[in-house]
Amino acid sequence: MYPAGRANQLAVADYPLTTEKFSTSSDVEIVSGNSETIRGWYLQAKKERGHRLVLLFHGNGSHRGRRVPWYDLCSSIDVDVLAVDYRGYGDSEGRPSEKALTEDAAASWKYATQTLGYRPDQIIILGESLGGGVSVKLTSMICQQDDQPAGLILVSTFSSMLDAARNRFWWLPVRFLLIDRYRSDLEIPHVTCPVLQFHGSSDSIVPLSLAQRLHEVTPPQSKCGAAKKLVLFRGTGHNDILDRNGKEMQDAIHKWIQQVEISESLH
């Protein structure tokens, strides 16, 4: 479940293809859980802190240094980015587990709101694949505390890790073997902010049916009246969704943010 990409050091200055697209780039350290340090990058689209921050949670492979296309997309729509590596990933300390990743997500949210100073309604939480499970849990926790992010974007993610494991390892009794279950299907009904989903119709790792199952149990409308949305890309798999559909995703996210802002202004 956690084929983590490790690195001794992931200084953002060593990634000029990313830093050249942002006005300001810096390395961050965040204390999570029992005093373990996770590390990440804070990227500002302009010299001054922007109006929107994307809190980015990546999939179960590699690390933040391999997420350049996501930074490119965020730069293209002028939003700031906080990208973190979970425990055991990149140059972050510790070992990954569902409990650890949940704590890492909560610590990242706290860093974004308290240290960086973004209001909750300025932050868009974005998760791809495993990061979708992390993002849904975090967003559910925030919304149940009577707070609300600007929105939740889910990419190539599942209704639950249990469903994804059953699909991939159909011959195994996964319900007895699986410890980390990431029950997004039980968490997303508590999400009150706008939700935007992307999925490939040819995804063999997380089949489209699991995305549709998650979409079905997502509240029809957010608290501000924005309708949930699922965008499908024909002929697209699990790992090529951004490479094949980057411009379409860029346009869809930009338009969605504008629609969310209109809905907020009406409420």
Helices and strands as residue ranges (DSSP letters): G 12-14, H 16-19, E 24-32, E 36-44, E 53-57, G 64-66, H 68-76, E 80-84, H 98-110, I 111-115, G 120-122, E 123-128, H 130-144, E 151-155, H 161-168, H 174-177, H 184-187, G 188-190, E 195-200, H 208-217, E 229-233, H 241-266
